[in-house]
Amino acid sequence: MNDAALKPATQEIVVDEILPHAPDVIWKTLVTPELMGRWLMVPTGFEPVEGCRFTYQTTPAGPWDGVIHCQVLEVWPNERLVYSWRGGDDANAGYGSRLDTVVTWTLARVEGGVRVRLVHAGFKPSNETAFKRMSDGWPKVVQKVGALAGGQD
């Protein structure tokens, strides 16, 4: 069996941190558009309501306009937020290639705070550039969420 046969069809990024805050404080940081803009990007049209479609704007690349199209898939206040994350263009290789993934935030009360688990799933082999960049970026984002929540306690 070769290495390609052993590699999964998709990859995921997982960040699992315990932050010294109550789940409702982290939740507010995750679902308040003004705060979202401080830990990631300012969303356009976001509401923590299942079915809500919203966008983020990032740096364009080739035929891709830089818009990330999202849709809220699940909302369990203070526990779980799931949304699709789609963007890119089939004509791009590397940065800006077609991306069709899902971001899941899960919060669980633990001694001393809340366990924050972020899973960004669905990266295909053609998404290797995005996977590498986001693998470096998401841990920093979770730390920013914790720092912003500290100002809310």
Buried (B, 14 or more C-beta within 10 A) or exposed (E): EEEEEEEEEBBBBEBEBBBEBBBBBBBBBBBBBEBBEBBBEEBEEBBBEEEBBBBBEBEEBBEBEBBBBBBBBEBEEBBBBBBBBBBBBEEBEEBBBBBBBBBBBBBEEEEEBBBBBBBBBBBBEBBBBBBEEBBEBBBEBBBBBBEBBEEBE
